[in-house]
């Protein structure tokens, strides 16, 4: 019998479309959950929580089907020797991949406040001898404080500084700081990934100095389920980035097209500073074409 991972790998070679994505998701859903660390399609080892709501996502990570086009785009935006920040590092599946992309001369700052995730994050860094990753055990927002962090114990990964109905009423107190405070002396910042379950606006509000100074490429998640219960609006977040000189883009096949509207409940958006758009147009990364 042909292993499910091999089938997924072959399907991943087909130009991405919704039908192929649905087929891959069905196959991944029935894949067995391996014990211990596993080798991902991105060629690093990862061990992760095998129960709870994130179990299916982690299967997709291992199979190489999770946000595949987003990963391919980030690979085009990140270079050897880059300095990158991963806000909301979880168990490290993005940080570990970035670690490989930037090489020994680059650096990854993996920011994660959830103690449950930190156990896996440190273990995964050690499994891969990823010495270019530095972990910061904090949450990020627009102020320095100690705040309640809402999550569901023993479910893995998900958590937020905002108490959504998806999390239990239980919370833990975590140290919170701004990116401007944490990285005031940073000499270089090339790429920033933000996934904080509805707290992304406050992350950007607390990062205005380093964003203005370094103008990194940004990839951030918009989860409309969380934003529907938020005090701020998605437009406020977009305007914050516009004010900092950024333009917004969404994936269009293997390229980025100017943002027009959110076309899914959960979507990753790329923010590119206006001073760096011409370069990416020349590399055929940014295009107005519809594919």
Helices and strands as residue ranges (DSSP letters): H 4-12, H 18-29, E 38-39, E 45-46, H 55-63, H 68-77, E 83-87, H 93-102, E 107-111, H 115-127, E 133-136, E 139-140, E 145-150, E 171-177, H 179-182, E 191-194, H 200-205, H 208-214, E 217-223, H 224-227, H 234-243, E 246-252, E 255-258, E 266-273, H 274-282
